[in-house]
Amino acid sequence: MSVIVFEASRKNGGLAVFGATKLTGPSLVFKKGELIEKLLKDVRKFDIPIIHKKVVLISSNEASGGFKISTACGETFNSRSVIISSGMRALTNESEFFTRGVNITCMGYDYIYSSIKSIVKKIAVENKKAFIYGGKYSKNLISFVSGAFKELGADCLSFGPVFVIDACREEFLSGLENESLSGLFLFAKINSFNGREKLESFEAFYGDKTFKIKADDILIDYNSFEISPSFDFKISCGEEIFDDYGFIKVDRRMRTPAFGLYASGDSTGPCYFVARALSSGAEAAFSAYEDITGKKIGRPASLFAYKALEFTLESNYREIDYHIMKDSVAVISKASKILRYIVKKFGPAAESNSKKILNIFGMFYILNHIDFMRLAGILSIGRDCVSALVRDMIDEKLLTIEKRA
């Protein structure tokens, strides 16, 4: 299948680029960026484009039976399937300032209090601009914050907003026991973090406007987002796919209630760790592969050796039966990579006609019998030879079946 990855963050990899990544425990650790680089190596190998644009809407495409993906730039993409792997909150560029003004809650609830005391000390004693950035469940930290101010003999309300909250103002304040504490909160979504060597400010969107706010330190309350996520996009698919806390509902194969829509990792709720993210992502991809090949070729392609099937194997069995294929395939690899493959097979005849071959195999082009006849003429080969070449290129993941016979 042809695949595109949308990455709204400026860096590929989400939370995995913040620091060292523990896969399961202390003995299986990847250095900062190491795990992501290994994954990106495969992405590059299979010519999977990464589009650094923010997705704002995933909606049903009634004409194709698939989905329409809309970006903040106004572009749209059509797809037979979508896998949501966005984490429990949208990332911008905070990884660039991690430990240099931006920190996150981690290592247990005892550690949170020491982190909050550090923020409060910077506000009340060092006269710095510091904030706690969280969601609707950050109200759980109010007693920690007020207690830390009391320890320093300071009034928490005399320093202006301490929290930046990405949640509905009315809903948040309605559950506040002490209304006088409402001055602690600024209701906004942080769009970006700014600074040179360390954090100096952040841009926040609130009241239909974007403001630049000075800041020396920000503690991101990840625990609040782990209870209830903050998605930066809308989903309109005719099905109710969210649970009571706002996470995406999936079955054990990572399928949502909407056919063709899958989710994996932190977007599906707890528990949160790298091994689960990797395994659920692979599971979602396998489900998409089975479901979409089922629509393309009339039966799900097998997942040997990840999933054995109980059926009688014939001597001429193939994972993808080329006899049911029309002369219509999609290009899913870079033209230069395809050219190298054809030159390797046909030598000088292909090399001397490289420009003509490149014109045929543009990424995501849909090729038909006319294109194959052009190729046959360029290489001076027969139709049977072209069919064999197409079959081999599908095996090499350079092309894919586009339509069912």
Secondary structure, DSSP 8 states (H G I E B T S, - for coil): ----EE--SSSTTGGGGSS-EESSSTTSEE-TTHHHHHHHHHHHHTT--EE---EEEEEEETTTTEEEEEETTS-EEEES-EEE---SB---SGGGGBTTTEEE--S-HHHHHHHHHHHHHHHHTS---EEEEE-GGGGGGHHHHHHHHHHTT--GGGG---EEE-S-HHHHHHT-S-GGGGGGEEE-EEEEEEESSSEEEEEEEETTEEEEEE-SEEEE-HHHHHHS-B-SSEEESSS--B-TTS-B---TT-B-SSTTEEE-GGGG-S---HHHHHHHHHHHHHHHHHHHHHHHHSS---BTTTB---S---TT--SS-GGGB-S-EEE-S-HHHHHHHHHHHHTHHHHTTHHHHHHH--TT-EE-HHHHHHHHHHHT--HHHHHHHHHHHHHTTSEEE-SB-
